[in-house]
Amino acid sequence: MGKGLLFFCCACCILVLTIVNLSIGPIVKYGAAWGTLNCAQQKDKYDKDKEDGIEITDKKKKYEYDWKSDECDRKKGMHDMEYTAFIFDIVIGFVCGLIGLLHLFDLKKDFVVNTGLIGLVCGAVGFILTFVYVIFNGLVYTNYYYLYPGSGTMYKIDGDGAFAELDGNRYKCFYFDKDAENTHSYYAKFSDWGKKQYNYNKGLAEDLSKIDDRCKESPSVCERKEYYRDGLGAIKDSNNNDCKLLYTDNNNFRSLGITNKDISDRFLTALILSLFVCLANIGLALFGFLLFRSPDGF
């Protein structure tokens, strides 16, 4: 297969995958408001609170002020890069694909050197923009859980609805972070939202309804704690047996839709497809360089 045909295939791959990305991208569907986030205000809040004499420890700065500031920057950055990278990739995929197609039909052969240069530059720029988007997508996908300020959150639970297990005479919380100030570890992130326990689940609702109510608690009891009921002993069910696990008391799995899964799937799909677009951009730049060096490839 000649390098000219490979150049054309890379351009078509960029075009097709990016069109798919543009149709399923999480920002396009759900995150439009992220483009108007006021990150400067978030940063200024720390300075204002310091001026007002509010005591701010290093841990509070890290997990409250810095965390919210980073969240804002990354969400806004992902919003901007999703549109920028996707639109640029569509343009270069279409232009390079069209020029490559003309050359495959033996048209404009004297333009092959310029085509190679265009492919080299566009592929390099496309790779950089798309890779930056991949980084933002990965950071937001694995670290955050708010769609917009004021939106609801979901505590982490396992597939059976449990969040703590009996360990001696106390309950070990599943999602405790080694740093107790990190309360964000207790919330389900976008990367978790695709799991069955965060969406409509008739089976889980029925299973939880069969569990003794005394073995159910709000997962919030584990916030900032490695152990719950430390020194207070195990909770007894109605048969006076120890509750081996603590389950969530919020049995709303029948009323949940599948929106959370849709959001999580869009993040992951756009991330994976963008990685393939990055590879296609590398190919476009590489074969563009080869055509620039040796224009007889078409």
C-alpha positions in Angstrom: 0.0 0.0 0.0 1.5 3.3 -1.1 2.1 6.2 1.3 -0.3 8.3 -0.7 -3.2 5.8 -0.1 -2.2 5.6 3.6 -2.2 9.4 3.8 -5.8 9.4 2.4 -6.9 6.6 4.8 -5.5 8.5 7.8 -7.4 11.6 6.7 -10.7 9.6 6.3 -10.2 8.0 9.7 -9.8 11.4 11.3 -12.9 12.7 9.6 -15.2 9.8 10.3 -14.1 9.3 14.0 -14.4 13.0 14.7 -17.9 13.2 13.2 -18.9 10.3 15.6 -17.1 12.1 18.5 -19.0 15.3 17.7 -22.3 13.5 17.9 -21.6 11.7 21.2 -19.3 14.1 23.0 -20.3 14.7 26.6 -19.9 18.4 26.4 -22.1 18.7 23.3 -24.9 16.8 25.0 -24.6 17.7 28.7 -21.7 20.2 29.5 -22.6 23.3 27.5 -22.8 25.3 30.8 -19.1 24.5 31.5 -18.1 27.1 28.9 -19.4 29.9 31.1 -17.8 28.8 34.4 -16.2 31.7 36.3 -12.9 30.2 37.4 -11.4 33.6 38.3 -14.1 34.0 40.9 -13.4 30.6 42.3 -9.7 31.6 42.7 -10.5 34.9 44.2 -12.6 33.3 46.9 -9.5 31.9 48.6 -7.9 35.4 48.8 -11.1 37.0 50.0 -11.6 34.4 52.8 -7.9 34.9 53.9 -8.5 38.7 54.0 -11.7 38.1 56.1 -9.6 36.2 58.7 -11.1 32.8 58.0 -8.7 30.1 59.2 -7.6 27.9 56.2 -5.5 24.9 56.9 -3.3 23.3 54.2 -5.6 20.4 53.9 -8.7 22.7 53.6 -6.9 24.7 50.9 -6.0 21.5 49.0 -9.4 19.7 49.2 -11.7 22.7 49.1 -10.2 25.8 47.4 -7.6 24.2 45.2 -9.9 21.3 44.3 -12.7 23.5 43.2 -10.4 25.8 41.3 -8.8 22.8 39.5 -12.3 21.4 38.8 -13.4 24.6 37.2 -10.2 25.0 35.1 -10.4 21.4 33.9 -14.1 21.4 33.0 -13.9 24.7 31.2 -10.7 23.5 29.4 -12.5 20.3 28.4 -15.4 22.3 27.1 -13.2 24.5 25.0 -11.0 21.7 23.7 -13.9 19.5 22.8 -15.2 22.0 20.3 -11.7 23.2 19.2 -10.2 19.8 18.6 -13.3 18.2 17.1 -13.9 21.1 14.6 -10.2 21.3 13.7 -10.0 17.5 13.1 -13.1 17.6 10.9 -11.7 20.4 8.8 -8.3 18.8 8.3 -9.8 15.3 7.8 -12.0 16.7 5.0 -9.4 18.9 3.4 -6.6 16.3 3.4 -9.0 13.6 2.4 -10.3 15.6 -0.5 -6.8 16.5 -1.7 -5.6 13.0 -1.3 -8.6 11.7 -3.3 -7.8 14.0 -6.1 -4.2 12.8 -6.2 -5.4 9.2 -6.2 -7.2 10.0 -9.4 -4.0 11.4 -10.9 -5.2 15.0 -10.5 -3.0 17.9 -9.4 0.1 15.8 -9.2 2.2 18.9 -9.2 0.7 19.8 -5.8 1.8 16.6 -4.0 4.7 18.4 -2.3 2.4 21.0 -0.9 -0.1 18.3 0.1 2.6 16.5 2.1 3.5 19.8 3.9 -0.2 20.4 4.6 -0.6 16.9 6.0 2.6 17.3 8.1 1.5 20.6 9.7 -2.2 19.7 10.1 -1.4 16.2 11.5 1.0 17.7 14.1 -1.4 20.4 15.2 -4.4 18.0 15.2 -2.4 15.6 17.4 -1.6 18.3 19.9 -5.1 19.6 20.1 -6.7 16.1 20.3 -4.2 14.9 22.9 -4.8 17.9 25.1 -8.5 17.1 24.9 -7.8 13.5 25.9 -5.9 14.7 29.0 -8.8 17.0 30.0 -11.4 14.3 29.4 -9.4 11.8 31.4 -9.0 14.2 34.3 -12.6 15.2 34.5 -13.9 11.6 33.9 -11.9 10.1 36.8 -12.0 12.9 39.3 -15.2 14.9 39.2 -19.0 14.3 39.7 -20.9 17.6 39.3 -22.6 18.3 36.0 -23.2 21.8 37.1 -23.0 23.8 40.3 -25.8 22.8 42.6 -26.5 19.4 40.9 -26.9 16.3 43.0 -24.2 13.9 44.1 -24.2 10.2 44.7 -22.4 8.4 47.5 -20.3 5.5 46.4 -21.7 2.0 47.0 -20.7 -1.4 45.7 -22.8 -3.5 43.3 -24.9 -4.8 46.2 -25.6 -1.4 47.7 -23.1 -1.8 50.6 -20.6 0.8 51.7 -19.1 -0.6 54.9 -18.3 -4.1 56.4 -17.9 -5.4 59.9 -14.3 -5.4 61.0 -14.1 -6.7 64.6 -16.5 -4.5 66.6 -16.6 -1.7 64.1 -17.4 -1.1 60.4 -14.7 -0.4 57.9 -15.7 2.2 55.3 -15.0 1.0 51.8 -14.2 4.4 50.3 -12.2 6.1 53.0 -9.1 7.9 51.7 -5.9 7.8 53.7 -6.3 11.6 54.0 -9.5 12.1 56.0 -9.9 15.6 54.7 -10.5 14.2 51.2 -14.3 13.9 51.3 -14.4 13.7 47.5 -13.4 10.0 47.7 -16.9 9.2 49.0 -18.7 10.4 45.9 -19.2 8.5 42.6 -17.3 10.1 39.8 -18.3 10.3 36.1 -16.2 7.1 35.6 -18.4 5.3 38.2 -21.7 6.5 36.8 -22.0 3.7 34.2 -22.2 1.0 36.9 -25.5 -0.7 37.7 -25.8 0.8 41.2 -26.0 4.3 39.9 -28.8 3.7 37.3 -32.2 2.0 37.1 -31.9 -1.4 38.6 -35.0 -3.3 39.5 -33.0 -6.3 40.8 -30.9 -4.2 43.2 -34.1 -2.5 44.5 -35.7 -5.9 45.2 -32.5 -7.2 46.9 -32.2 -4.2 49.2 -35.9 -4.4 50.1 -35.2 -7.9 51.6 -32.4 -6.6 53.8 -33.2 -5.8 57.4 -33.7 -2.1 57.8 -31.4 -2.1 60.9 -28.5 -3.0 58.6 -29.1 0.1 56.5 -27.6 3.6 57.0 -26.9 6.6 55.0 -23.4 6.4 53.4 -22.8 9.9 54.7 -22.0 8.3 58.2 -18.6 7.3 56.7 -17.6 10.8 55.7 -14.1 11.6 57.1 -14.1 8.3 58.9 -12.1 5.1 58.2 -14.3 3.3 60.7 -18.0 3.8 61.7 -19.2 3.0 65.2 -15.6 2.6 66.4 -15.9 1.4 69.9 -19.7 1.1 69.8 -19.9 -2.4 68.6 -21.7 -4.1 65.7 -25.3 -3.2 64.8 -27.8 -6.0 65.5 -30.5 -6.9 63.0 -34.1 -7.8 64.1 -32.9 -11.4 64.8 -30.1 -10.1 67.1 -27.4 -11.1 64.6 -24.5 -8.8 63.7 -25.0 -6.9 60.5 -22.0 -8.0 58.4 -22.4 -5.2 55.9 -24.0 -1.8 56.0 -26.2 -1.0 53.0 -27.5 2.3 51.7 -30.9 3.3 53.1 -31.7 5.2 49.9 -33.5 2.5 47.8 -34.4 4.6 44.8 -33.1 2.3 42.1 -36.5 1.8 40.6 -37.0 5.5 39.9 -33.5 6.2 38.5 -33.2 6.4 34.7 -30.1 5.6 32.6 -28.9 9.1 32.2 -25.9 8.5 34.5 -24.8 5.6 32.3 -25.3 7.6 29.2 -23.0 10.4 30.5 -20.3 8.0 31.6 -20.4 6.1 28.3 -20.1 9.4 26.3 -17.0 10.3 28.3 -15.4 7.0 27.8 -16.3 6.6 24.1 -15.1 10.1 23.2 -11.9 9.4 25.1 -11.2 6.1 23.3 -12.1 7.5 19.8 -9.9 10.6 20.4 -7.0 8.3 21.1 -7.5 6.7 17.7 -7.8 10.2 16.2 -4.4 11.0 17.8 -2.9 7.9 16.1 -4.5 8.9 12.8 -3.0 12.4 13.1 0.4 11.0 13.7 -0.1 8.9 10.6 -1.2 11.9 8.6 1.9 13.9 9.7 4.2 11.0 9.0 2.9 10.2 5.6 2.7 13.9 4.8 6.4 14.2 5.6 7.2 11.2 3.4 5.2 12.7 0.5 7.0 16.0 1.1 10.3 14.3 0.9 9.3 12.0 -2.0 6.3 13.3 -3.9 6.2 10.3 -6.3 4.2 8.3 -3.7 0.8 9.0 -5.2 
